Amino acid sequence: MSFEIKGKVLKILEEQRGASKNGQWKRKDFVIETAEAYPKKVCFALWNEKIKQLETEAVEIGDEVRVMFNVASREYNGKWYSDITAYQIDNLTRKEQEKGGIISPKPENEPLNLDILAAEGNDDDLPF
């Protein structure tokens, strides 16, 4: 079963490593928040080689991403455990920036030039 969701990256957790009967494994989790009327926070797992997608897509906290994922559940000692495993991540923020769709914010250390704003025909007499 395959699903897709979009949201903003809230956290990228530390990589976990271990060994099982099948060999060595690596896991890295990340959390996104959806942009619905009632936002949901969802934690995804990336396993082994899929972890590289976070670097390849240059995913950072605050980025808008689209995640393709699978959901699976398993039983252990009478209890059920669910796992949400991401298999593809697209950094929508980065793609918009590459298209030129997002204007980068003005650096904080650069002062705002009020003369330019006045020359643009701002007829408002409001101070804000």
C-alpha atoms as a printed R data frame, in Angstrom:
    type eleno elety resid chain resno      x       y       z
1   ATOM     1    CA   MET     A     1  0.000   0.000   0.000
2   ATOM     2    CA   SER     A     2  1.465   3.342  -1.065
3   ATOM     3    CA   PHE     A     3  0.500   6.872   0.017
4   ATOM     4    CA   GLU     A     4  1.580  10.474  -0.536
5   ATOM     5    CA   ILE     A     5  1.451  13.487   1.805
6   ATOM     6    CA   LYS     A     6  2.738  17.069   1.814
7   ATOM     7    CA   GLY     A     7  3.859  19.049   4.822
8   ATOM     8    CA   LYS     A     8  6.512  21.165   6.512
9   ATOM     9    CA   VAL     A     9  9.523  19.470   8.120
10  ATOM    10    CA   LEU     A    10  9.464  20.007  11.890
11  ATOM    11    CA   LYS     A    11 12.279  17.706  13.053
12  ATOM    12    CA   ILE     A    12 15.020  15.519  11.641
13  ATOM    13    CA   LEU     A    13 16.068  13.035  14.300
14  ATOM    14    CA   GLU     A    14 19.438  11.386  14.872
15  ATOM    15    CA   GLU     A    15 20.375   8.305  12.879
16  ATOM    16    CA   GLN     A    16 20.014   4.982  14.673
17  ATOM    17    CA   ARG     A    17 22.137   1.916  13.895
18  ATOM    18    CA   GLY     A    18 21.914  -1.706  14.847
19  ATOM    19    CA   ALA     A    19 22.251  -5.317  13.793
20  ATOM    20    CA   SER     A    20 19.674  -8.017  13.238
21  ATOM    21    CA   LYS     A    21 19.712 -11.562  11.894
22  ATOM    22    CA   ASN     A    22 19.623  -9.988   8.404
23  ATOM    23    CA   GLY     A    23 22.735  -7.840   9.024
24  ATOM    24    CA   GLN     A    24 23.494  -4.209   9.803
25  ATOM    25    CA   TRP     A    25 20.753  -1.566   9.521
26  ATOM    26    CA   LYS     A    26 20.409   2.223   9.753
27  ATOM    27    CA   ARG     A    27 17.261   4.232  10.425
28  ATOM    28    CA   LYS     A    28 16.603   7.957  10.458
29  ATOM    29    CA   ASP     A    29 13.254   9.485  11.395
30  ATOM    30    CA   PHE     A    30 11.820  12.860  10.450
31  ATOM    31    CA   VAL     A    31  8.576  14.606  11.375
32  ATOM    32    CA   ILE     A    32  6.352  16.727   9.137
33  ATOM    33    CA   GLU     A    33  3.232  18.757   9.861
34  ATOM    34    CA   THR     A    34  0.425  18.852   7.305
35  ATOM    35    CA   ALA     A    35 -1.196  22.120   6.185
36  ATOM    36    CA   GLU     A    36 -4.801  21.056   6.684
37  ATOM    37    CA   ALA     A    37 -7.536  22.813   8.649
38  ATOM    38    CA   TYR     A    38 -6.547  20.534  11.538
39  ATOM    39    CA   PRO     A    39 -2.788  19.961  11.022
40  ATOM    40    CA   LYS     A    40 -1.381  16.532  11.811
41  ATOM    41    CA   LYS     A    41  2.174  15.671  12.788
42  ATOM    42    CA   VAL     A    42  3.491  12.491  11.165
43  ATOM    43    CA   CYS     A    43  6.799  10.713  11.866
44  ATOM    44    CA   PHE     A    44  8.401   8.827   8.957
45  ATOM    45    CA   ALA     A    45 11.282   6.360   8.962
46  ATOM    46    CA   LEU     A    46 13.977   6.167   6.302
47  ATOM    47    CA   TRP     A    47 15.920   2.912   6.203
48  ATOM    48    CA   ASN     A    48 19.489   2.190   5.060
49  ATOM    49    CA   GLU     A    49 20.273   3.702   1.632
50  ATOM    50    CA   LYS     A    50 17.062   5.775   1.546
51  ATOM    51    CA   ILE     A    51 18.555   8.024   4.254
52  ATOM    52    CA   LYS     A    52 20.711   9.672   1.571
53  ATOM    53    CA   GLN     A    53 17.581  11.317   0.133
54  ATOM    54    CA   LEU     A    54 17.620  13.842   2.973
55  ATOM    55    CA   GLU     A    55 21.046  15.002   1.765
56  ATOM    56    CA   THR     A    56 20.321  14.647  -1.954
57  ATOM    57    CA   GLU     A    57 17.159  16.740  -1.666
58  ATOM    58    CA   ALA     A    58 18.894  19.106   0.812
59  ATOM    59    CA   VAL     A    59 15.972  18.770   3.246
60  ATOM    60    CA   GLU     A    60 16.126  21.157   6.199
61  ATOM    61    CA   ILE     A    61 13.783  22.020   9.035
62  ATOM    62    CA   GLY     A    62 11.070  24.342   7.731
63  ATOM    63    CA   ASP     A    63 11.107  23.010   4.148
64  ATOM    64    CA   GLU     A    64  7.885  22.017   2.439
65  ATOM    65    CA   VAL     A    65  8.177  18.404   1.255
66  ATOM    66    CA   ARG     A    66  6.151  15.726  -0.506
67  ATOM    67    CA   VAL     A    67  6.666  12.256   0.955
68  ATOM    68    CA   MET     A    68  5.734   8.975  -0.701
69  ATOM    69    CA   PHE     A    69  5.434   6.230   1.915
70  ATOM    70    CA   ASN     A    70  4.174   2.780   2.841
71  ATOM    71    CA   VAL     A    71  2.318   1.772   5.991
72  ATOM    72    CA   ALA     A    72  2.792  -1.655   7.556
73  ATOM    73    CA   SER     A    73  1.822  -3.289  10.839
74  ATOM    74    CA   ARG     A    74  3.172  -6.371  12.579
75  ATOM    75    CA   GLU     A    75  2.306  -8.341  15.666
76  ATOM    76    CA   TYR     A    76  4.803  -9.134  18.409
77  ATOM    77    CA   ASN     A    77  3.823 -10.897  21.651
78  ATOM    78    CA   GLY     A    78  0.167 -10.101  21.187
79  ATOM    79    CA   LYS     A    79  0.711  -6.369  20.515
80  ATOM    80    CA   TRP     A    80  0.535  -4.631  17.141
81  ATOM    81    CA   TYR     A    81  3.133  -2.116  15.931
82  ATOM    82    CA   SER     A    82  2.781   0.174  12.915
83  ATOM    83    CA   ASP     A    83  5.572   1.614  10.813
84  ATOM    84    CA   ILE     A    84  5.400   4.487   8.302
85  ATOM    85    CA   THR     A    85  8.329   4.058   5.915
86  ATOM    86    CA   ALA     A    86  9.194   6.810   3.437
87  ATOM    87    CA   TYR     A    87 10.638   5.695   0.124
88  ATOM    88    CA   GLN     A    88 10.792   9.026  -1.725
89  ATOM    89    CA   ILE     A    89 11.107  12.647  -0.626
90  ATOM    90    CA   ASP     A    90 10.726  15.704  -2.856
91  ATOM    91    CA   ASN     A    91 11.836  19.052  -1.444
92  ATOM    92    CA   LEU     A    92  9.129  21.392  -2.779
93  ATOM    93    CA   THR     A    93 10.750  24.475  -1.216
94  ATOM    94    CA   ARG     A    94 14.022  23.825  -3.046
95  ATOM    95    CA   LYS     A    95 12.245  23.163  -6.355
96  ATOM    96    CA   GLU     A    96 10.332  26.453  -6.071
97  ATOM    97    CA   GLN     A    97 13.554  28.318  -5.321
98  ATOM    98    CA   GLU     A    98 15.215  26.756  -8.369
99  ATOM    99    CA   LYS     A    99 12.303  27.931 -10.537
100 ATOM   100    CA   GLY     A   100 12.620  31.402  -9.057
101 ATOM   101    CA   GLY     A   101  9.128  31.226  -7.578
102 ATOM   102    CA   ILE     A   102 10.173  32.137  -4.046
103 ATOM   103    CA   ILE     A   103 11.817  35.470  -3.278
104 ATOM   104    CA   SER     A   104 14.546  34.992  -0.726
105 ATOM   105    CA   PRO     A   105 14.080  37.117   2.373
106 ATOM   106    CA   LYS     A   106 16.133  40.285   2.834
107 ATOM   107    CA   PRO     A   107 19.212  39.620   4.970
108 ATOM   108    CA   GLU     A   108 18.705  40.784   8.546
109 ATOM   109    CA   ASN     A   109 21.908  42.806   8.625
110 ATOM   110    CA   GLU     A   110 20.898  44.918   5.582
111 ATOM   111    CA   PRO     A   111 18.926  48.026   6.613
112 ATOM   112    CA   LEU     A   112 15.547  48.721   5.038
113 ATOM   113    CA   ASN     A   113 15.730  51.658   2.609
114 ATOM   114    CA   LEU     A   114 12.671  53.815   3.368
115 ATOM   115    CA   ASP     A   115 13.487  56.226   0.519
116 ATOM   116    CA   ILE     A   116 12.848  53.466  -2.022
117 ATOM   117    CA   LEU     A   117  9.487  52.662  -0.439
118 ATOM   118    CA   ALA     A   118  8.477  56.338  -0.523
119 ATOM   119    CA   ALA     A   119  9.536  56.648  -4.193
120 ATOM   120    CA   GLU     A   120  7.297  53.708  -5.143
121 ATOM   121    CA   GLY     A   121  4.220  55.910  -4.678
122 ATOM   122    CA   ASN     A   122  3.133  54.744  -1.258
123 ATOM   123    CA   ASP     A   123  0.331  57.256  -0.542
124 ATOM   124    CA   ASP     A   124 -0.600  55.712   2.800
125 ATOM   125    CA   ASP     A   125 -0.125  58.008   5.738
126 ATOM   126    CA   LEU     A   126 -0.250  55.095   8.150
127 ATOM   127    CA   PRO     A   127  2.978  54.501  10.103
128 ATOM   128    CA   PHE     A   128  2.780  50.708   9.585
